[in-house]
Structures are given as C-alpha cells and as structure tokens.
Amino acid sequence: MASRLMQAVLYETYGGGSAALKHVEVPIPRPKTDEVLVKVEAVSLNPIDWKIQKGMIRPFLPRKFPHFPGTDVAGEVVEVGAGVKSLKAGDKVVAFLSHATGGGLAEYAVGKEAVTVYRPPEVTAADSAALPVAALTAHQALTQAAGIKLDGSGPQSNILITAASGGVGHYAVQLAKLGNTHVTATCGARNIEFVKSLGADEVIDYKTPEGATLKSPSGKNYDAVVHCASGIPWSVFEPNLSPNGKVIDITPNPAAMVTFAFKKLTFSKKQLVPLLMSFKSENLSYLINLIKEGKLKTVIDSRYPLSKAEDAWAKSMDGHATGKIIVEP
Ligand SMILES: NC(=O)c1ccc[n+]([C@@H]2O[C@H](COP(=O)([O-])OP(=O)(O)OC[C@H]3O[C@@H](n4cnc5c(N)ncnc54)[C@H](OP(=O)(O)O)[C@@H]3O)[C@@H](O)[C@H]2O)c1
C-alpha cells in the first residue's frame, strides 16, 4: 500500500484562492497506531478551508506548507493501525480530520480512531461527509450554548437563525425544530420556500429593509440567536432579544469580542457567546443516526469530482451555497 500513489490537492502558500490549488500524485499515507486509512468517497468543504488559505488564522494554521486541505470525509476503512479497536477494514465511516493536518481532498486520508465514526451503509457518503463541521456547530450552538433539548422536553424558546440557507444554518433550522422551539430564520429571497421546507416557522429576507432589522414578523423576542451570517452589529440584535437572550456568534469579529467581554464584565443578562466547534464523536454518531431515521437531512448545493476541486473551492468562496458543497474522488 505504501508505495502506491493517489491523487490529492494541496496549496503551497497563503492566498491565491481556487487558482492556487494544485493537483498532485503522492504516496497513499500509512495509518499510525491510532489511525485508520479511509478510501474517501466524499469530502465536504467549509468556509474555514479557504479562510485558512487566506491566512485568516495565521500564524496558527496552516502549520506548514504545502497544506493539504479538507477535513470532513466519508468513505470506507481500508487499513487500521495496530492499536485501533473500534473499527476494521470494510467499515463505512465519517471522519473529522484536524484543520492542522487536513488531507481530505484526496483519494485516501488518514484519521485518528477518536475522530472517526462508524456510519450505517444506508447513510450515503455525501450526506454524512457534510456533517462534521457544519452540523456539529449547529448542534453545539443549540444544545450547549442555547440549552435547547432536542427531544422536545425543554421549555418553549424563540430562536433566530441567520444565514439559514447555508451549511450550518440549514442543519440549525432542522435541529432546532426537534426541540420545543419557534424558529425565525433569515435568508435571501430565492431560498425562502427552501428554508420553510426545513421547518422554519417564519422566514425573513435579509436583503429587505425590514429583514435587516431582524424583527420577527409575529413580534417574538428571541431567547437565542444562532448567528451564522456575519457583519451584523450587536445594536441590531439587542432590541430583538428577550431579557435573557443570547447571540451565539460562530464567526465573531473583533467588535463582537469586545461586546462579549463588555457583557460579561457588566453582568448583562443579554449576552454574546462566541462559539468554536469542538468535536465530539458521540454527537457525530447522534447526527448520523438522525439522518438514518429521516429526522435530519443534508441538502447538497453542488457536487464536484476531485479533478474539479478548484470549482468547489471557488463556489464556497463565493458565499452563496444553499446547503453543502461536496467533492467526490
Ligand atoms: N465557529 C465555528 O466553529 C464555525 C463552524 C462552521 C462555520 N463557521 C463559520 O460560520 C459561517 C457560516 O458557515 P456556513 O458553512 O454555513 O457558510 P455557507 O454555507 O458558505 O453560507 C452561505 C449561505 O449564507 C447565506 N448568507 C450570507 N450572508 C447572509 C446574511 N447576511 N443573512 C442571511 N443569509 C446570508 C447565503 O445566502 P445568499 O446566497 O442568499 O446570500 C448562503 O446561502 C462562516 O463564516 C464559517 O466560517 C464557524
């Protein structure tokens, strides 16, 4: 296996966008003791992939060049390290490769056993490769930060989800509706019916003057906002929040961090909560099971072969995906 070659995608410096992606032939990686080698069937892109390339997380990521991007993969285990206990060759899996190592835009990828989860064969590779970053972020925002119980047992909450048509947002709407919630969602005009079909109770067009105020058409104040868009200041959220309302900001800019600190220091009941997804395998298994049970669906914006990975990259950078962008080796 070690001497065989595979197709993979890399970039060698910061910047350059999709044009800077290079297709290369490299040796198929060997799994270390605690790793599995996966024959990749699908990989999904996330905005963080091109943000790392842009140098937005410099100097932390990438750790070195060339960098092989792509973290969210689904495929079949073809080899396991000597210490791997829970998986075996032939298992269908989903893995979250770290942003530091990446390597998902390739025919084969290695993942730690701890971040690789079994998936039942009836859950497709594309549907499950879409889950790790996007759905785990939506799940964490709703359950951990907003305190929503997805079995519907909690008290009724009013939730606002911004950018509900995107990768994170489309999962957030569906997951929120598993709880005892009233969901208001924002998206562009072309996606209003789509977002309603995901379960949103009311939908606002973010490009209209009324939409820009984020006011609920039925006059609700929000107990929590899962904020998946960017560039909306606290002053727009504040008048729409209930007395203990929280804005969970998954793309906090410097102004949001100042608001976060100020609200904390002044013991404000209304809070801004910056959120960074932290991987939990049990949560990924839970989400895969929801897909299997038909309670959650992945909506695929577009699919590309690995040979056209740069087109998928450009589509993600464009910022107008409806659902998830998938690359299939
Ligand atoms: N903190 C974390 O751990 C974490 C995890 C995942 C993602 N993120 C971040 O969260 C953001 C969203 O990620 P994503 O994967 O969902 O992105 P995405 O799929 O690229 O989002 C694209 C969608 O957002 C919609 N949109 C853009 N601006 C909007 C606005 N102001 N109001 C309403 N809708 C708007 C677009 O609609 P139109 O086409 O109609 O404009 C499009 O459908 C990104 O910045 C990403 O980096 C953070």
The ligand as an SDF file (V2000), in Angstrom:
LIG
                    3D

 48 52  0  0  0  0  0  0  0  0999 V2000
  -17.2180   28.7280   14.9330 N   0  0  0  0  0  0  0  0  0  0  0  0
  -17.2070   27.5960   14.2720 C   0  0  0  0  0  0  0  0  0  0  0  0
  -16.7930   26.5590   14.8020 O   0  0  0  0  0  0  0  0  0  0  0  0
  -17.7420   27.5740   12.8510 C   0  0  0  0  0  0  0  0  0  0  0  0
  -18.1080   26.3500   12.2790 C   0  0  0  0  0  0  0  0  0  0  0  0
  -18.6520   26.3630   10.9990 C   0  0  0  0  0  0  0  0  0  0  0  0
  -18.7730   27.5590   10.2990 C   0  0  0  0  0  0  0  0  0  0  0  0
  -18.3470   28.7080   10.8730 N   0  0  0  0  0  0  0  0  0  0  0  0
  -18.4950   29.9850   10.1470 C   0  0  0  0  0  0  0  0  0  0  0  0
  -19.8900   30.2440   10.0370 O   0  0  0  0  0  0  0  0  0  0  0  0
  -20.1670   30.9180    8.8150 C   0  0  0  0  0  0  0  0  0  0  0  0
  -21.2560   30.1610    8.0670 C   0  0  0  0  0  0  0  0  0  0  0  0
  -20.7380   28.9170    7.6420 O   0  0  0  0  0  0  0  0  0  0  0  0
  -21.5300   28.0570    6.5490 P   0  0  0  0  0  0  0  0  0  0  0  0
  -20.7730   26.8130    6.3110 O   0  0  0  0  0  0  0  0  0  0  0  0
  -22.9600   27.9670    6.9170 O   0  0  0  0  0  0  0  0  0  0  0  0
  -21.3850   29.0560    5.2900 O   0  0  0  0  0  0  0  0  0  0  0  0
  -22.0120   28.9560    3.8420 P   0  0  0  0  0  0  0  0  0  0  0  0
  -22.6470   27.6300    3.6350 O   0  0  0  0  0  0  0  0  0  0  0  0
  -20.9840   29.4040    2.8720 O   0  0  0  0  0  0  0  0  0  0  0  0
  -23.1780   30.0870    3.8840 O   0  0  0  0  0  0  0  0  0  0  0  0
  -23.6980   30.5160    2.6840 C   0  0  0  0  0  0  0  0  0  0  0  0
  -25.1530   30.9580    2.8700 C   0  0  0  0  0  0  0  0  0  0  0  0
  -25.2310   32.0960    3.7410 O   0  0  0  0  0  0  0  0  0  0  0  0
  -26.2580   32.9690    3.2600 C   0  0  0  0  0  0  0  0  0  0  0  0
  -25.9790   34.3130    3.7610 N   0  0  0  0  0  0  0  0  0  0  0  0
  -24.8270   35.0080    3.6370 C   0  0  0  0  0  0  0  0  0  0  0  0
  -24.9390   36.2100    4.2770 N   0  0  0  0  0  0  0  0  0  0  0  0
  -26.1870   36.2440    4.8190 C   0  0  0  0  0  0  0  0  0  0  0  0
  -26.8930   37.1990    5.5930 C   0  0  0  0  0  0  0  0  0  0  0  0
  -26.3330   38.3660    5.9660 N   0  0  0  0  0  0  0  0  0  0  0  0
  -28.1320   36.8980    6.0010 N   0  0  0  0  0  0  0  0  0  0  0  0
  -28.7280   35.7410    5.6460 C   0  0  0  0  0  0  0  0  0  0  0  0
  -28.1150   34.7850    4.9040 N   0  0  0  0  0  0  0  0  0  0  0  0
  -26.8520   35.0470    4.4850 C   0  0  0  0  0  0  0  0  0  0  0  0
  -26.1360   32.8600    1.7520 C   0  0  0  0  0  0  0  0  0  0  0  0
  -27.3590   33.2380    1.1740 O   0  0  0  0  0  0  0  0  0  0  0  0
  -27.3890   34.0990   -0.2030 P   0  0  0  0  0  0  0  0  0  0  0  0
  -26.7320   33.2330   -1.2310 O   0  0  0  0  0  0  0  0  0  0  0  0
  -28.8350   34.3390   -0.4500 O   0  0  0  0  0  0  0  0  0  0  0  0
  -26.6030   35.3510    0.0680 O   0  0  0  0  0  0  0  0  0  0  0  0
  -25.8050   31.3670    1.5590 C   0  0  0  0  0  0  0  0  0  0  0  0
  -26.9650   30.5690    1.3680 O   0  0  0  0  0  0  0  0  0  0  0  0
  -18.8380   31.0340    8.0720 C   0  0  0  0  0  0  0  0  0  0  0  0
  -18.2840   32.3000    8.3420 O   0  0  0  0  0  0  0  0  0  0  0  0
  -17.9790   29.9570    8.7260 C   0  0  0  0  0  0  0  0  0  0  0  0
  -16.6070   30.2250    8.6360 O   0  0  0  0  0  0  0  0  0  0  0  0
  -17.8390   28.7500   12.1220 C   0  0  0  0  0  0  0  0  0  0  0  0
  1  2  1  0
  2  3  2  0
  2  4  1  0
  4  5  1  0
  4 48  2  0
  5  6  2  0
  6  7  1  0
  7  8  2  0
  8  9  1  0
  8 48  1  0
  9 10  1  0
  9 46  1  0
 10 11  1  0
 11 12  1  0
 11 44  1  0
 12 13  1  0
 13 14  1  0
 14 15  2  0
 14 16  1  0
 14 17  1  0
 17 18  1  0
 18 19  2  0
 18 20  1  0
 18 21  1  0
 21 22  1  0
 22 23  1  0
 23 24  1  0
 23 42  1  0
 24 25  1  0
 25 26  1  0
 25 36  1  0
 26 27  1  0
 26 35  1  0
 27 28  2  0
 28 29  1  0
 29 30  1  0
 29 35  2  0
 30 31  1  0
 30 32  2  0
 32 33  1  0
 33 34  2  0
 34 35  1  0
 36 37  1  0
 36 42  1  0
 37 38  1  0
 38 39  2  0
 38 40  1  0
 38 41  1  0
 42 43  1  0
 44 45  1  0
 44 46  1  0
 46 47  1  0
M  CHG  2   8   1  16  -1
M  END
$$$$
